[in-house]
């Protein structure tokens, strides 16, 4: 699932606040940068895994056009490789 990192950080902050718990002590920009770096590392690793199928879903597109994204996801799973 691809989503802008600033939205991910904000969403996680809201969730933690609702739960009454604390998250990372990093500033939001530093946390977003660390998460983006991690996503790059994981994506690079996934790209090398020929035994795994990876289907990318874009969060905003899924919200705007759920039927089209579902069709894309279905085609991805039906294909031999999804990148």
JOPE-V61647 format. One record per backbone hydrogen bond with DSSP energy under -1.0 kcal/mol. CO is the residue of the C=O (numbers start at 1). NH is the residue of the N-H. If there is no record, write none. Layout:
<<CO & NH> <CO & NH>>
//
This chain:
<<2 & 59> <4 & 8> <5 & 9> <6 & 10> <7 & 11> <8 & 12> <9 & 13> <10 & 14> <11 & 15> <12 & 16> <13 & 17> <14 & 18> <15 & 19> <16 & 21> <27 & 31> <28 & 32> <29 & 33> <30 & 34> <31 & 35> <32 & 36> <33 & 37> <34 & 38> <35 & 39> <36 & 40> <37 & 41> <38 & 42> <39 & 43> <40 & 44> <41 & 45> <42 & 46> <43 & 47> <45 & 48> <46 & 49> <48 & 50> <49 & 52> <57 & 2> <58 & 62> <59 & 63> <60 & 64> <61 & 65> <65 & 69> <66 & 70> <67 & 71> <68 & 72> <69 & 73> <70 & 74> <71 & 75> <72 & 76> <73 & 77> <74 & 78> <75 & 79>>
//
